[in-house]
Amino acid sequence: MPTEGRSEPGDFGGNGRSLSQDSSVVREAPRTLVATLLRLGPGMIIAGSIVGSGELIATTKAGAEAGFWLLWLIIIGCVIKVSTQIELGRYTITWTQTPLKALDSIPGPRLKVNWVLWYWVIMTLLIISQQGGIVGGVGQTLAITRPLTSGGRQYNELQDELASSQVKLNVARAQGAGTEETERLERRIEDLTAETTELKEPPDAYLWATILAIATSVLLLVGRYTLIQLISTFFVATFTLVTIATLIMLQTKPEWAVTGSDLADGLSFRLPPASEEAGINPIATALAAFGIIGVGASELIMYPYWCLEKGYAKFAGPRDSTQAWIKRARGWLRVLQFDAWFSMVVYTFATVAFYLLGAAVLGRTGLNPSGRHMVRTLAAMYVPVFGPWADRVFLSGAFAVLYSTFFVAAAGNARMVADSLGLFGITDGSERMRLLWTRIISALWPILALLLYIGVRAPAKMVLASGMAQGIMLPMLGAAALYFRYRRCDENLRPGRLWDAMLWISFAAFAIIGGWSLASLFWR
């Protein structure tokens, strides 16, 4: 537990240095908008992790299953978590403690570490599964665009025609086409399905996933904070702009356009009807998506680590309650808040765009992204706008956004796991050991994810399982934020009543999602 007037031994403030041993790096926070923008970064790294599996897979899947009805839940899922994110950051700047060490200070049952960290271990194991789903998605993407074997090229040709025929059939039915046309398409789909069933699945997706996992291991082994920030920012910007542009262009086509009535349904705070015939429960998908879209439980814990590496706590300096420290701490907390809210705006726009695309195209055509055809189904969202070019446009962007998530999440989780080794007593908890194990785990994480993908082979389900686990973790983090606010907050950095209200609302939403996620494990 932090003691008054100093930071804990072994805590760090960026670049591997201990704040308790180095007060020479303190500096004043920027005051102008331009100077503040130059100090942003942790939020964009988190956005690089967020605008990926959650948006591309979970959000579009929710749109495909629920139509426009759950737009309100998707928006709330992005916005409501930020107050908890900032509160965890406030604690980090105040005490210069890593997030896991902070969570370990929460009262409750202990077995070497407290109960929150034990659940974090369970969640992290499922996050590796999620990463397996993501590297599988990247492998599928490259296997479609750049097949490595002749069997892969033949398989792609059949699957492309099958997907195109399925879209045409669903559209024809929706538009009331004649029986002759629909029967012709049905016969062609049956023939293509028989051909693909007889054709052995090519190894291209697994080969590409293996190549990427190894390359990522090497990159993370030698990479540092600046490289991670640059890569994540570039990838987020690339695909977000393409997706928003696609949604705008979709409005020029009446049969696919998102209407005012659609938006009214989506913002009506109503639930969609279940589809028993299709075996679809859109509420289950949406609530699982809520746990992973926006700042998920993993990103809430990960965010302060990036703030530490960016230097926010280091620049504020060790807590000594002097006026100079109070001024610096308030200034860097202001930068942190700007960073968190700015990134929220970015990923909320991207999330809403993905959801609307999923509802407008996949929902109307009856397509649902899952299994080994997940990426190919998602590419169908772009067919109405780009036609034959849809695959190329989508797949280039899908690679960017999925790989960004894989890369950033591997880097962030490696830092958390390395930190946890000291808390569990596996290492001595020193900075030297933390940095050493961060490198080792960064190299191992992509390989573990790859092995899970090869073993499970169901990327969409792997991503949604992680979302469910993170949903259960959310109320724990909401309670932790309230504990830090009322029990551990420096009186000079206390927020106002409006902020307190936002924290309580956030916790209430987390409790609902966590309760539902837990109940869904036993009631299906």
C-alpha positions as CSV (number, residue, x, y, z in Angstrom):
1,M,0.0,0.0,0.0
2,P,1.4,3.4,-0.9
3,T,2.6,5.5,2.0
4,E,2.1,9.1,2.5
5,G,4.5,11.4,0.7
6,R,6.4,8.9,-1.5
7,S,5.8,6.3,-4.2
8,E,6.3,2.6,-3.7
9,P,9.7,1.0,-4.3
10,G,9.9,-0.7,-7.6
11,D,7.1,1.3,-9.2
12,F,8.0,3.0,-12.5
13,G,7.2,6.1,-14.4
14,G,8.2,5.2,-17.9
15,N,11.2,3.9,-19.8
16,G,11.9,1.4,-17.0
17,R,13.0,3.9,-14.3
18,S,11.7,3.9,-10.8
19,L,10.0,7.1,-9.7
20,S,10.9,6.5,-6.1
21,Q,14.6,6.8,-7.1
22,D,14.4,9.5,-9.7
23,S,12.8,12.9,-9.3
24,S,15.1,14.7,-11.8
25,V,12.7,14.0,-14.8
26,V,9.8,16.0,-13.5
27,R,8.4,18.6,-15.9
28,E,5.4,20.9,-16.2
29,A,2.4,19.8,-18.1
30,P,1.6,21.5,-21.4
31,R,-0.9,24.3,-21.3
32,T,-1.8,25.0,-25.0
33,L,-3.9,22.8,-27.2
34,V,-1.1,22.1,-29.7
35,A,1.4,21.2,-26.9
36,T,-1.2,18.9,-25.3
37,L,-1.9,17.2,-28.6
38,L,1.8,16.4,-28.9
39,R,1.7,14.6,-25.5
40,L,-1.2,12.3,-26.5
41,G,-0.6,8.7,-27.3
42,P,-1.8,6.1,-24.7
43,G,-5.4,6.6,-25.9
44,M,-4.4,6.0,-29.5
45,I,-2.6,2.8,-28.6
46,I,-5.7,1.6,-26.8
47,A,-7.8,2.7,-29.8
48,G,-5.4,0.5,-31.9
49,S,-6.4,-2.4,-29.8
50,I,-10.1,-1.5,-29.6
51,V,-10.8,-0.8,-33.3
52,G,-10.2,-4.4,-34.3
53,S,-11.8,-7.5,-32.9
54,G,-14.5,-5.7,-31.1
55,E,-15.6,-3.4,-33.9
56,L,-14.8,-5.6,-36.9
57,I,-16.1,-8.9,-35.5
58,A,-18.3,-8.4,-32.4
59,T,-20.0,-5.1,-33.4
60,T,-20.7,-6.2,-37.0
61,K,-21.9,-9.5,-35.8
62,A,-24.3,-7.7,-33.4
63,G,-25.5,-5.6,-36.3
64,A,-26.0,-8.7,-38.5
65,E,-28.1,-10.4,-35.9
66,A,-30.0,-7.5,-34.3
67,G,-30.3,-5.1,-37.2
68,F,-30.4,-1.4,-36.1
69,W,-32.2,-2.1,-32.8
70,L,-29.1,-2.1,-30.5
71,L,-27.3,1.0,-31.8
72,W,-28.0,2.7,-28.4
73,L,-26.3,-0.1,-26.5
74,I,-23.2,0.1,-28.8
75,I,-22.8,3.9,-28.2
76,I,-23.3,3.5,-24.4
77,G,-20.7,0.7,-24.5
78,C,-18.1,3.1,-25.9
79,V,-18.9,6.2,-23.8
80,I,-19.7,4.8,-20.4
81,K,-16.4,3.2,-19.6
82,V,-14.2,6.3,-20.0
83,S,-14.8,7.6,-16.4
84,T,-13.5,4.4,-15.0
85,Q,-10.6,4.5,-17.3
86,I,-9.6,8.0,-16.2
87,E,-10.1,7.1,-12.5
88,L,-7.6,4.3,-12.8
89,G,-5.3,6.7,-14.5
90,R,-5.7,9.2,-11.7
91,Y,-4.6,6.6,-9.2
92,T,-1.6,5.8,-11.3
93,I,-0.5,9.5,-11.5
94,T,-1.0,9.9,-7.8
95,W,0.8,6.9,-6.5
96,T,3.0,5.9,-9.5
97,Q,1.8,2.3,-9.1
98,T,1.1,-0.2,-11.8
99,P,-2.6,-1.1,-12.3
100,L,-2.3,-4.7,-11.2
101,K,-0.4,-3.6,-8.0
102,A,-3.2,-1.1,-7.4
103,L,-5.9,-3.8,-7.9
104,D,-4.0,-6.0,-5.5
105,S,-4.6,-3.4,-2.7
106,I,-8.4,-3.8,-2.9
107,P,-9.8,-5.4,0.3
108,G,-11.1,-8.9,0.1
109,P,-10.0,-12.6,0.2
110,R,-6.3,-13.2,-0.6
111,L,-4.3,-16.3,-1.6
112,K,-0.9,-14.8,-2.3
113,V,-2.7,-12.0,-4.2
114,N,-6.3,-10.8,-3.9
115,W,-9.4,-12.2,-5.5
116,V,-9.5,-9.6,-8.3
117,L,-6.1,-10.7,-9.6
118,W,-7.1,-14.3,-9.6
119,Y,-10.0,-13.5,-11.8
120,W,-7.7,-11.4,-14.0
121,V,-5.7,-14.6,-14.6
122,I,-8.8,-16.4,-15.8
123,M,-9.7,-13.5,-18.1
124,T,-6.2,-13.3,-19.5
125,L,-6.2,-16.9,-20.5
126,L,-9.4,-16.3,-22.5
127,I,-7.8,-13.1,-23.9
128,I,-5.1,-15.3,-25.4
129,S,-7.9,-17.3,-27.0
130,Q,-9.3,-14.0,-28.3
131,Q,-5.9,-13.2,-29.8
132,G,-6.0,-16.6,-31.4
133,G,-9.2,-15.6,-33.1
134,I,-7.7,-12.4,-34.3
135,V,-4.5,-13.9,-35.7
136,G,-6.8,-16.4,-37.4
137,G,-8.8,-13.5,-38.9
138,V,-5.6,-12.0,-40.2
139,G,-4.5,-15.3,-41.6
140,Q,-7.9,-15.7,-43.4
141,T,-7.5,-12.2,-44.8
142,L,-4.1,-12.8,-46.3
143,A,-5.2,-16.3,-47.5
144,I,-8.0,-14.7,-49.5
145,T,-5.8,-11.9,-51.0
146,R,-2.5,-13.8,-51.3
147,P,-3.1,-17.5,-51.4
148,L,0.1,-19.5,-51.0
149,T,-0.9,-22.8,-52.6
150,S,-2.8,-23.8,-55.8
151,G,-5.4,-25.4,-53.6
152,G,-5.9,-22.1,-51.8
153,R,-6.5,-20.3,-55.1
154,Q,-9.0,-22.9,-56.2
155,Y,-10.7,-22.8,-52.9
156,N,-10.9,-19.0,-53.0
157,E,-12.6,-19.0,-56.5
158,L,-15.3,-21.4,-55.3
159,Q,-15.8,-19.5,-52.0
160,D,-16.0,-16.1,-53.8
161,E,-18.7,-17.4,-56.1
162,L,-20.5,-19.1,-53.2
163,A,-20.5,-15.9,-51.1
164,S,-21.6,-13.8,-54.1
165,S,-24.4,-16.2,-54.9
166,Q,-25.6,-16.2,-51.3
167,V,-25.7,-12.4,-51.3
168,K,-27.6,-12.3,-54.6
169,L,-30.1,-14.9,-53.3
170,N,-30.8,-13.0,-50.1
171,V,-31.2,-9.7,-51.9
172,A,-33.5,-11.3,-54.5
173,R,-35.7,-12.7,-51.8
174,A,-35.8,-9.4,-50.0
175,Q,-36.8,-7.6,-53.2
176,G,-39.5,-10.2,-54.1
177,A,-37.7,-11.6,-57.2
178,G,-39.4,-14.3,-59.3
179,T,-39.3,-17.9,-58.3
180,E,-37.3,-18.9,-61.4
181,E,-34.4,-16.6,-60.4
182,T,-34.3,-17.7,-56.8
183,E,-34.5,-21.4,-57.7
184,R,-31.6,-20.9,-60.2
185,L,-29.5,-19.3,-57.4
186,E,-30.4,-22.0,-54.9
187,R,-29.3,-24.7,-57.3
188,R,-26.0,-22.9,-58.0
189,I,-25.4,-22.6,-54.2
190,E,-26.1,-26.3,-53.7
191,D,-23.6,-27.2,-56.4
192,L,-20.9,-24.8,-55.1
193,T,-21.5,-26.1,-51.5
194,A,-21.0,-29.7,-52.7
195,E,-17.8,-28.7,-54.5
196,T,-16.3,-26.9,-51.5
197,T,-17.3,-29.8,-49.2
198,E,-15.5,-32.3,-51.3
199,L,-12.5,-29.9,-51.6
200,K,-10.1,-30.3,-48.7
201,E,-9.6,-27.0,-46.8
202,P,-6.3,-25.5,-47.9
203,P,-3.6,-24.6,-45.2
204,D,-3.1,-21.1,-46.5
205,A,-4.8,-19.3,-43.6
206,Y,-2.8,-21.3,-41.0
207,L,0.5,-20.7,-42.9
208,W,-0.2,-17.0,-43.0
209,A,-1.1,-16.9,-39.3
210,T,2.1,-18.7,-38.5
211,I,4.2,-16.2,-40.6
212,L,2.5,-13.3,-38.9
213,A,2.8,-14.7,-35.4
214,I,6.5,-15.2,-35.8
215,A,7.0,-11.8,-37.3
216,T,5.1,-10.2,-34.5
217,S,7.2,-12.0,-31.9
218,V,10.3,-10.6,-33.4
219,L,8.9,-7.1,-33.8
220,L,7.7,-7.0,-30.1
221,L,11.0,-8.3,-29.0
222,V,12.9,-5.3,-30.3
223,G,10.1,-2.7,-30.3
224,R,9.5,0.1,-27.8
225,Y,6.7,2.5,-26.9
226,T,7.2,4.9,-29.8
227,L,7.0,2.1,-32.4
228,I,3.9,0.7,-30.9
229,Q,2.2,4.1,-30.8
230,L,3.1,4.8,-34.5
231,I,1.9,1.5,-35.8
232,S,-1.4,1.5,-33.9
233,T,-2.2,5.1,-34.9
234,F,-1.5,4.4,-38.6
235,F,-3.6,1.3,-38.7
236,V,-6.5,2.9,-36.9
237,A,-6.6,5.9,-39.2
238,T,-6.4,3.7,-42.3
239,F,-9.4,1.5,-41.8
240,T,-11.5,3.9,-39.8
241,L,-11.5,6.4,-42.7
242,V,-12.3,3.6,-45.3
243,T,-15.2,2.4,-43.2
244,I,-16.7,5.8,-42.6
245,A,-16.3,6.6,-46.3
246,T,-18.0,3.3,-47.2
247,L,-21.0,4.1,-44.9
248,I,-21.3,7.6,-46.5
249,M,-21.2,6.1,-50.0
250,L,-23.8,3.5,-49.0
251,Q,-26.3,6.3,-48.6
252,T,-26.2,6.9,-52.4
253,K,-27.9,3.5,-52.9
254,P,-31.5,3.5,-51.8
255,E,-31.8,-0.2,-51.2
256,W,-28.9,-0.2,-48.8
257,A,-29.1,3.3,-47.3
258,V,-29.5,3.8,-43.5
259,T,-32.7,5.8,-43.1
260,G,-34.0,8.1,-40.4
261,S,-36.4,5.4,-39.4
262,D,-33.5,2.9,-39.0
263,L,-31.7,5.4,-36.7
264,A,-34.9,6.0,-34.8
265,D,-35.2,2.3,-34.1
266,G,-31.6,2.1,-33.1
267,L,-31.9,4.9,-30.6
268,S,-35.3,3.9,-29.2
269,F,-33.8,2.0,-26.2
270,R,-35.8,-1.1,-27.3
271,L,-34.7,-4.7,-27.7
272,P,-34.9,-6.6,-31.0
273,P,-37.1,-9.7,-31.5
274,A,-35.2,-13.0,-31.2
275,S,-35.0,-15.2,-34.2
276,E,-35.7,-18.8,-33.0
277,E,-35.7,-20.2,-36.6
278,A,-32.2,-19.0,-37.2
279,G,-31.1,-19.9,-33.6
280,I,-30.0,-16.4,-33.1
281,N,-30.1,-14.5,-29.8
282,P,-29.0,-10.9,-30.7
283,I,-29.1,-9.8,-27.1
284,A,-26.5,-12.4,-26.2
285,T,-24.3,-11.2,-29.0
286,A,-24.8,-7.5,-28.2
287,L,-24.0,-7.9,-24.5
288,A,-20.9,-9.9,-25.3
289,A,-20.0,-7.2,-27.7
290,F,-20.6,-4.6,-24.9
291,G,-17.9,-6.3,-22.9
292,I,-15.3,-5.9,-25.6
293,I,-16.2,-2.8,-27.6
294,G,-15.0,0.5,-26.5
295,V,-12.6,0.2,-23.7
296,G,-12.9,-3.4,-22.6
297,A,-11.9,-4.7,-19.2
298,S,-8.4,-5.6,-20.5
299,E,-7.9,-2.1,-22.0
300,L,-9.1,-0.5,-18.8
301,I,-6.2,-2.2,-16.9
302,M,-3.8,-1.8,-19.8
303,Y,-4.3,2.0,-20.3
304,P,-2.4,3.1,-17.1
305,Y,0.6,1.0,-18.2
306,W,0.8,3.0,-21.4
307,C,0.4,6.2,-19.4
308,L,3.3,5.2,-17.3
309,E,5.4,4.5,-20.3
310,K,4.4,7.8,-21.9
311,G,5.7,9.4,-18.8
312,Y,2.6,11.1,-17.3
313,A,3.4,9.9,-13.8
314,K,7.1,10.3,-14.2
315,F,6.7,13.9,-15.2
316,A,4.4,14.6,-12.3
317,G,7.0,13.3,-10.0
318,P,6.9,11.4,-6.7
319,R,4.0,12.4,-4.5
320,D,5.0,14.8,-1.8
321,S,1.9,17.0,-1.5
322,T,3.8,20.2,-2.2
323,Q,2.2,22.9,-4.2
324,A,4.7,22.2,-7.0
325,W,3.7,18.5,-7.1
326,I,0.0,19.4,-6.9
327,K,0.3,21.7,-9.9
328,R,2.2,19.1,-12.0
329,A,-0.1,16.3,-11.0
330,R,-3.2,18.3,-12.0
331,G,-1.6,19.3,-15.2
332,W,-0.7,15.8,-16.3
333,L,-4.1,14.5,-15.1
334,R,-5.6,17.0,-17.5
335,V,-3.5,15.7,-20.3
336,L,-4.5,12.1,-19.4
337,Q,-8.2,13.1,-19.5
338,F,-7.9,14.8,-22.9
339,D,-6.1,11.7,-24.2
340,A,-8.8,9.4,-23.0
341,W,-11.8,11.4,-24.3
342,F,-10.1,12.2,-27.6
343,S,-9.5,8.5,-28.3
344,M,-13.1,7.8,-27.2
345,V,-14.4,10.0,-29.9
346,V,-12.2,8.3,-32.5
347,Y,-13.2,4.7,-31.7
348,T,-16.9,5.6,-31.1
349,F,-17.2,6.9,-34.7
350,A,-15.5,3.8,-35.9
351,T,-17.7,1.5,-33.8
352,V,-20.9,3.1,-34.9
353,A,-19.8,2.9,-38.5
354,F,-19.1,-0.8,-38.2
355,Y,-22.4,-1.5,-36.5
356,L,-24.4,0.4,-39.1
357,L,-22.6,-1.4,-41.9
358,G,-23.3,-4.7,-40.3
359,A,-27.0,-3.9,-39.8
360,A,-27.5,-2.3,-43.3
361,V,-25.8,-5.0,-45.3
362,L,-25.3,-8.2,-43.4
363,G,-28.5,-7.8,-41.4
364,R,-30.6,-7.2,-44.6
365,T,-29.0,-10.1,-46.5
366,G,-29.1,-12.6,-43.7
367,L,-25.4,-13.1,-43.5
368,N,-23.7,-13.8,-40.2
369,P,-19.9,-13.8,-39.8
370,S,-18.7,-17.0,-38.2
371,G,-16.3,-19.9,-38.5
372,R,-13.6,-20.1,-41.1
373,H,-15.7,-17.9,-43.5
374,M,-15.9,-15.0,-41.0
375,V,-13.6,-12.6,-43.0
376,R,-15.2,-13.5,-46.3
377,T,-18.7,-12.8,-44.9
378,L,-17.5,-9.5,-43.4
379,A,-16.2,-8.5,-46.8
380,A,-19.8,-8.7,-48.1
381,M,-20.5,-5.4,-46.3
382,Y,-18.5,-3.6,-48.9
383,V,-20.0,-5.3,-52.0
384,P,-22.9,-2.7,-52.4
385,V,-20.4,0.1,-52.6
386,F,-17.3,-1.3,-54.2
387,G,-18.7,-4.2,-56.2
388,P,-15.9,-6.5,-57.5
389,W,-13.4,-4.4,-55.6
390,A,-15.1,-5.0,-52.3
391,D,-12.8,-7.9,-51.3
392,R,-9.6,-5.8,-52.0
393,V,-10.9,-2.7,-50.2
394,F,-12.1,-4.6,-47.2
395,L,-9.3,-7.1,-46.9
396,S,-6.6,-4.5,-47.0
397,G,-8.3,-2.6,-44.3
398,A,-9.2,-5.8,-42.3
399,F,-5.5,-6.7,-42.2
400,A,-4.7,-3.2,-40.9
401,V,-7.3,-3.2,-38.1
402,L,-7.0,-6.9,-37.1
403,Y,-3.2,-6.8,-37.0
404,S,-3.3,-3.6,-35.1
405,T,-5.3,-5.3,-32.4
406,F,-3.1,-8.4,-32.4
407,F,0.1,-6.3,-32.1
408,V,-1.1,-3.8,-29.5
409,A,-2.9,-6.4,-27.3
410,A,0.2,-8.7,-27.4
411,A,2.4,-5.8,-26.3
412,G,0.0,-4.6,-23.6
413,N,-0.8,-8.0,-22.1
414,A,2.9,-8.9,-22.0
415,R,3.4,-5.9,-19.7
416,M,0.6,-6.9,-17.5
417,V,1.7,-10.6,-17.3
418,A,5.3,-9.6,-16.6
419,D,4.1,-7.3,-13.8
420,S,1.9,-10.1,-12.3
421,L,4.9,-12.4,-12.0
422,G,6.3,-10.2,-9.3
423,L,3.0,-9.9,-7.5
424,F,2.5,-13.7,-7.5
425,G,6.1,-14.2,-6.2
426,I,7.4,-15.9,-9.4
427,T,10.0,-13.2,-9.8
428,D,11.5,-10.8,-7.4
429,G,9.4,-7.9,-8.7
430,S,12.3,-5.7,-9.6
431,E,12.4,-3.4,-12.6
432,R,15.1,-5.5,-14.2
433,M,13.0,-8.7,-14.0
434,R,9.9,-6.9,-15.1
435,L,11.5,-5.6,-18.3
436,L,13.2,-8.9,-19.0
437,W,9.9,-10.8,-18.7
438,T,8.0,-8.2,-20.7
439,R,10.3,-9.0,-23.6
440,I,10.0,-12.8,-23.1
441,I,6.2,-12.8,-22.9
442,S,6.0,-10.3,-25.9
443,A,7.8,-13.0,-27.9
444,L,5.8,-15.9,-26.6
445,W,2.3,-14.3,-26.6
446,P,1.7,-14.4,-30.4
447,I,2.9,-18.0,-30.6
448,L,0.5,-19.1,-27.9
449,A,-2.3,-17.3,-29.7
450,L,-1.4,-19.1,-32.9
451,L,-1.5,-22.5,-31.3
452,L,-5.0,-21.8,-29.9
453,Y,-6.2,-20.7,-33.3
454,I,-4.9,-23.9,-34.9
455,G,-6.5,-26.0,-32.2
456,V,-9.9,-24.3,-32.0
457,R,-10.5,-22.9,-35.5
458,A,-13.5,-20.8,-34.6
459,P,-12.2,-17.1,-34.6
460,A,-15.6,-15.4,-34.0
461,K,-16.4,-17.6,-31.0
462,M,-13.0,-17.2,-29.6
463,V,-13.4,-13.4,-29.7
464,L,-16.9,-13.4,-28.2
465,A,-15.8,-15.8,-25.3
466,S,-13.2,-13.2,-24.3
467,G,-15.9,-10.5,-24.5
468,M,-18.0,-12.5,-22.0
469,A,-15.1,-12.9,-19.6
470,Q,-14.3,-9.2,-19.8
471,G,-17.9,-8.4,-19.2
472,I,-17.7,-10.3,-15.9
473,M,-14.5,-8.3,-15.0
474,L,-16.1,-4.9,-15.6
475,P,-18.0,-4.6,-12.3
476,M,-14.8,-5.5,-10.4
477,L,-13.0,-2.6,-12.2
478,G,-16.0,-0.3,-11.6
479,A,-15.9,-1.1,-7.9
480,A,-12.1,-0.7,-7.9
481,A,-12.5,2.8,-9.4
482,L,-15.0,3.7,-6.7
483,Y,-12.7,2.4,-4.0
484,F,-9.8,4.4,-5.4
485,R,-12.0,7.5,-5.6
486,Y,-13.3,7.4,-2.1
487,R,-10.5,5.7,-0.1
488,R,-7.3,6.5,-1.9
489,C,-7.7,9.7,-3.8
490,D,-5.4,12.6,-2.9
491,E,-7.6,15.4,-1.5
492,N,-5.9,17.8,-3.9
493,L,-6.9,15.8,-6.9
494,R,-10.5,15.0,-5.9
495,P,-13.0,15.4,-8.8
496,G,-16.4,17.1,-8.5
497,R,-19.9,15.7,-7.9
498,L,-20.7,15.4,-11.6
499,W,-17.7,13.1,-12.0
500,D,-18.7,11.0,-9.0
501,A,-22.2,10.6,-10.6
502,M,-20.5,9.4,-13.9
503,L,-18.5,6.9,-11.9
504,W,-21.6,5.5,-10.2
505,I,-23.5,5.3,-13.5
506,S,-20.5,3.5,-15.1
507,F,-20.4,1.0,-12.2
508,A,-24.2,0.4,-12.4
509,A,-23.8,-0.4,-16.1
510,F,-20.9,-2.6,-15.4
511,A,-22.8,-4.5,-12.8
512,I,-25.7,-5.2,-15.2
513,I,-23.4,-6.4,-17.9
514,G,-21.3,-8.5,-15.4
515,G,-24.4,-10.0,-13.9
516,W,-25.8,-11.0,-17.3
517,S,-22.4,-12.3,-18.5
518,L,-22.1,-14.5,-15.4
519,A,-25.7,-15.7,-15.6
520,S,-25.3,-16.5,-19.3
521,L,-22.6,-19.1,-18.4
522,F,-25.3,-21.2,-16.7
523,W,-28.4,-20.2,-18.6
524,R,-28.5,-20.8,-22.3
